[in-house]
């Protein structure tokens, strides 16, 4: 018996170290090209297209995650958007995801163009230290830049001039977060107090229950913060190509911005569980108010996220010159108009705030909604106004699990069915049109390899989102985007000392 248990714990430790090694390797691999996962011409503005912190579960639920937290039963997932959620983890959790995007660009002048991109979407590890304290660490893209646009204009006395705009890169985010339940243990402290003993001796059970319920409710408050390191390069290149014999030389202007600084964001969550409901019994005149126990508990979820306006350090290299192409097609540089290296400056990231609400019925049904906004009108880069507007986002999502503990032959009942919708008013205003984005999403979570004895659980998350960004009115471009995410979630029990007979 002893050898059998030792063998099991050895297997668990080997699995743990293997998962940790895989995670560290992915961290090392993914830092090279994580950020650039877009081909949107609108990524030219600001710091590029922002990437929401959506992992496998929340991605398929319309991006709702502010109020979402883990229950006391697996599967557990990581919610990096609200660091307060780390406090609810009960098992060590590893998540990684791969993204595929198909973007179709449509305009009234150039028709349609389809572009495909793929990238590693996220990798994260979270673990509970105590019942009131959990932590998470991960790597995700913060923003993405990737565009290649050509604009042809016929200028009188000059001819046809081609303007080429290209951009690559983005900002990555390594985060380390902590979530706490600051009032955890209040109920236990009350049961050990003199006041409890006095009330018990006086047989004041009603008052004991009232105080105990109030202190238990405070234990459901969680607070958290993420400390992030933002880093990455954003490259922009612009060319003006004049017709041969026009008397004008071509020009090339390129900038490379390097970002490197610390960033903080904060979160709070609260949940309240209903075990019974009140009802009025008209037949009972002595005690008309009664309680009926619910077959499935109903939990209300509340969430808040916040990030203050932050100035992050950056350096920029800039090179601008005129040139011509020789007979062999090689570029020959002429006059240098600007050449600067390592110019220091700051990029102002705006304040953001988000609110979330959810309702969960047992282990079957979860419905959640988010509202978030960012003050992008305060954005600046190297003391230059970005011309952006304030933005907001509204989302609604749902998840349904018919029977999470169904046995063999009923695997379809253990699947996690998800769906969601969202609407965003973006920070971009081109001409007199502020761009908006509409999206609908769906997905399924496939549980695999569950083991209640060793407390190991895994899930494969597949999510699909279709969105429309922008418009073809006023000479603009509309993007029809199909996003597919393949995510992997693994739960395991760590930091447990083995016990032997």
N, C-alpha and C positions, 0 to 999 in steps of 0.2 A: 504493500500500500504506500509506504513511504517513497519507494523508488518510482512508483507510478506518478505520484504527485510531483516529485522532483522533475520528472520528465516533462510534465505539463508546464511547469513554471519555466523550465529551460526553453520550451517551444515559444512561450509567450515573450520571454526576454529576447530570443532570437528574432521573432517577428517585430518587436519594438525597435530593435537596433537596425533592422533592415529598412523599416519605414522611415526612420530618422535619416539613414544614409541616403535613401532615395530623395527625400525632401531637400537635403543639403545639396545634392548634385543638381537638382532642378533649379535651386536658387542660383547656383554658379552658372548654369547653362542659360537661364532665361534673362539675365541682365543685359545680354548683348542686343536682343531685338524684340523686347517685350512691348515697347511703347508704340511702334509704328504698325498699326493694324487698320488703317483707313486709306481710302483713295478719294476722299471728299474734297472738292475745291473750297468748301467752306472752312476747312482746317487751316486755311491760310491766315485767318484772323486770330488775334490774341495769342494764346499758347496752344492753339489747336483745338480739336474736338475733345471735350471732357469725357472720361470713361467712368460710368457709374460703378460703384463697388458692389456689383451683383455677382454672387456665386451661383451654383447650379440651381438651388431651390428658388431664390428670389428672382433670378433671371426669367424663369418661366411664369412667374406670378406678377408680371408687369413691372418688376423692379421694386416692389414693395418690401421693405425690410426694417424700417425705423422702429416699429414696435415688436418685431418678431424676436422671440427668445426660445431657448430650449426648455422642454419639460423635463421631468425627472426620469423619463423613459426614452431610450434611443428610438429612432435615429437622431443623433446630434449633428448640427451643422454650424458653420462659422458665419457670423454676421459681423464683418469688419466695419460696416457703415455705422453701426452703433456699438461702441466698445463696452457699454454697460451690459451687453448680452453675454460677455465672457463669464460673468459671475454665475450664470445659470448652467454652465457646462458641468457634466458629471463624468465624462469620458474624454480621453485625449482624442482629438479629431484632426485629421489631415485632409485637406481639400486641394485639388488641382483641376484645372480646366483648360480645354483647347477650343479656340473660337474659329469659325469660318464665316466670312462675310462675302456676300455678292451684292455689289452696288451697281444699280442701273441709273445712269445720269441722263436726264432728258431736258431738252431746251427747244425753244421754237426755231432757233437758227441752225443748230448742228445735229438735230435728231437725237438718237439714243446711243449710249455706249455702256457696256457692261464690264465691270472690273471685279476680279476675284482676289481675296486676300485670306491668309490663314496665319494664326499666331498662337502662342501660349498665352492664355487669358489671365490666369492667376495661379498662385501656389501659396498655401497658408497652413500653419500649424497652431492649434490652440489646445490648452490643457488646464485642468482644474488643480490648483494648489490646495485649497480648502473648500469647504462647502459654501464659504462666503467670498471666495477669491478665485478668479480665473484670469489667464493671460493668453494672448494671441500674438503671433508673428507671421508676417507674410510679405509677398511681393506682388504688386499689381500695377498696371499702367495708370497714371494720373491723367495724361493727355496724349493725343496722337496727332501727328502731322504727316500728311501724305497726299500730294496733289501734283498734277501736271496739266496746265491750262495754256492754250494758245489763243490769242486774240488778234485777228487780222483787221487792220483799218486802212482805208484808202485816204491818203492825205493829199490835198491839192498841191501841185508843183513838186511833189516828192514821189508819189506812187504808193504802192502797197507796202505797209510796214507790219511786220509780225512782232507781237509782244509775247514772250514766253515766260511763264511763271511756274516755278518748280519748288517743292518743299518736301523735306523728309525729317524724320526723327520724332521727338516727343519727350515727355517727362515721365520717369518711373518713380514709384513710391515703395520704399521699404518701411513697414510699420511694425511697431511693438506696442501692444496695448494691454491695459489692465482693467478689469471690472470688479467692483466690490459691492457687497451688501452691508452698508455701514451699520444697520440695526439688527443684523443677524444675531440671534441668541437672546433677544429681549424676553421672549416667552420663557425660556429656561431660567433666566435670571429672576423673573417674577416668581416662578415656582419654588425657587430657593430663598425667597425673601421672607422677612418677618411679617410683612403685610399679608402675604398669602396665608401664612400660618394663622394669623389673627382672624382673617375672613373665614378660613376653614373651621376654626373653633366656633365661630359665630354662626356657622352653617349658612353663610351667604353665598350659595352656589350661583345664583343669578349674577351677582356682581363679579364673582371670580371668572365666570364665562365671558362676561362683557369685557373685562380688563384683558383677559387672555386673548380673545379674538382681536382686540385693538392692537395689542403688541405683535401678534402673528401677522397682521396686515402690514405693519411697518417693515417686517422682515422681507417683504416682497419688493422693496425699493432697491434698485441697483443704480450705481453711478460708475462711469468709466471714462477713460481717455486713451487716445492713440498718440504716440510720439512717432512721427514719420520723418524719414530722410528723403527729400526730393532731389533727384539727380537726372541728368540727361542733356542731350544736344538737340537743338532745333536749327535746321539749315534752310534758308530761303535763297533762291536764285532768280534773278530777273534779267532777261535779255531783250534788247531792242534791235531788230534786224532790219536794216534798210535795203532797198533794192539796189542792185549793182548799177553803178554809173549815176546815182542820185547826188553824189557829192557829199554824202553823210557817212560817217563811220558808225559801225555797230557799237553798242555799249553793253557792258556786263556788270551787274551789281550783285554781290553775294554777301550774306551775313551768316554767321554761325554763333548762336547763343548757347552758352553753357550754364546750366542751373545746378546749384549745390547748396542746400540749406535744410534747416529743421522746420517742421510744420506740426501744429497741434490741432486736434479736434476732440470734442467731448460729447458725451451722451448720457442719457438717463432713461430708465425704464421702470414701469410699475405694473403689477398685475393683481387682479382681484378675482377670486374664485367663488362661484356660487355652488354650494352643495345641495341647497334646497330652495324652495320658493314659498312665499306666504300666500295663503288663500283664506277666504272668509266662508266659514261654515254657518249658514243661516239656521240650520237645525239645532246647533249647539248654542243655546242662549247664554250659558255660563262662560264658555271659552270659545268664542266665535273665530278668533284669529288662530290659525294653525299653520304648520309647516309640512310641506310634502318633499320627501327626498327625491332628488333627480337621479335618473338612471345613469346619465352621463354628466359629469361636471361641466359647467360653463365658465370659461375664464375670459375676463376682459383684459386686454393688453393696451398699454399706453407707452409711447416713446417720444423722445426729444433728442435732437442732435444739434450741435452748434460748433462753428469754427469762426474765430475772430478774424478781422482783416489783418493780413500778415504781409510784411515786406520780406521777400526772399532774395538772397544775394545771387548775382549773375555776372557773367563776363561775356563780352561780345567782340568778335573779330569781323572787320568789315573791309572789303576790297571792291573798288569800282574803277573800271578803266574802259577805254575805247579800243577797238580792234578791227581787223579785217581778215578775211579768209583768202589765202593765197591760191594759186592755181591747183595745188594738190588738195585743197580743202582744209589745210591746217590753219589754226587760229594764230594770228600774229598780233601781239599786244602793241599798242601805241602809247597814248598818254594815260598815266595813272591819275585819277581824279580824287581817290580817297584810299588810304591804306592804314588801318589801325588794328592793333592786336592787344587783346587782353584788357579792353576798356571795362572798368568796373561800374556796376550800376545795380539797380534794384527793380524787381518786378512785384507789383502790388496785387496780391490775391485777395478777392473780396470776402466780406463776411457772408456766411451762409447759415441758414437755420431750417430745421425740418421738424414736422410733427407727424406722428403715426398713431393709428388706432387699429386694433384687431379684436376679433372675437373667435374663441376656439371652443368647440363642443366635443368633449372627450378627446379621443385620439383620431377622430374621423374627419371633422370639418374645421377648416381654418379660413377665415376671411379677414383681409387686412387692407388698409388704405393709407396712403402717404400724401403729404403736401410739403414741398420743399422750395425754397427760394434763395437766390444769390444776388448780391448787390454789385453786379458787374459794371455799373456806371462809374465805380470808383477804381476800376482797373487802370494801371499805368505800367509802362515798360520803359525804363531808362528815361524817366521824366516826360514821356510822351503819352498823351491820352490815346487809349485804344479805340475810342468811338463805340464802345459796347453799351448795351442797355441791360437793365435788371431783368432777370429771368426767373421763371418758376416752373414747377413740375407737379402734376397730379397723377396718381396711379392707384389702381385697384386690382387686387389679386385674390385667388382662392386656391385651396388645396383640399383634396378629398381622398381619404384612404378607407376603403370599405371595411377591411378587417386586418389590422397590422399584425395580428397573431394567428392568422389563418394557417392551417396545416398543409400537408402535402396534397396536391391535387387542386388547391385553390390559390395558386400563386397570383393570379390576376387580382385577387382581393387584397393582396399585400402591396400592390403598386400604388405609388403616390401620383395622383392625377392633378395637374396644375394648369391654371389659365390666368390671364391678366390683360389689362388695357392700361394705356397711359397717354397723357397729353402734356406737351412741353411748349412753353413760349421761350425761345432761345434768346441768347444775348446779342444775336446778330440783327442789325437793321441796315439793309442795303437799299439806298434810295429812300423811299417812304414805306418800305415793307419790312416789318419785323417777322423773321422766319419762325415758323412753328413746326412741331414734329408730332405726329400721331403714330401710335404703335399698338399692336395686338400680339400676344404671345401665348404659347402653350407648351406643355412638356410632361414628361413622365419620369418618375424616379423608380429604378429597378433595384429592389433589395437583393443582395447576394451575400452568401457566406455568414449568416447570422449564427452566433453561438452564445446562448444566454449563460452557460456555465463559465466560460472564460471572458464574457463581456466583450466580445469582438463582433462588430457589425460593419457592413460595407454597403455602398449603394452607387449605382451608375445613374447619373442624371443627364437626361437629354432634353434640351430646350430649343424652341424655334421662335423667332420674333420677326414680324414683318412691319416695317415702319416707312413712313413718307415724310421727308424733310424738305422744306422749301416749296417753291412754286415756279411754274413756267411763265407767270405773269411778269410784266415789266422787264423782260429780257433776262430773267433769273433762271436758275437751274433747279429742277426738282430731282431729289434722290429717292429712289425706291430701293430699300435695303432689306435683304434677307440675311438674318443672323442665325447661326446654329452654334450651340454650345454643347460640348461633351464634357461632363464633369464627373469626377470621382471623389467620393467621400468615404473615409475609413475611420472607424471608431475602435479604440483599444483602451484597456485599463493599464495605466502606468502608475509608478510611485507607490505600489502596494507591496508591503513586506510579506513574503510567503510564510505561512504558518504550517507547522508539522505536528502530527500527533506524537 
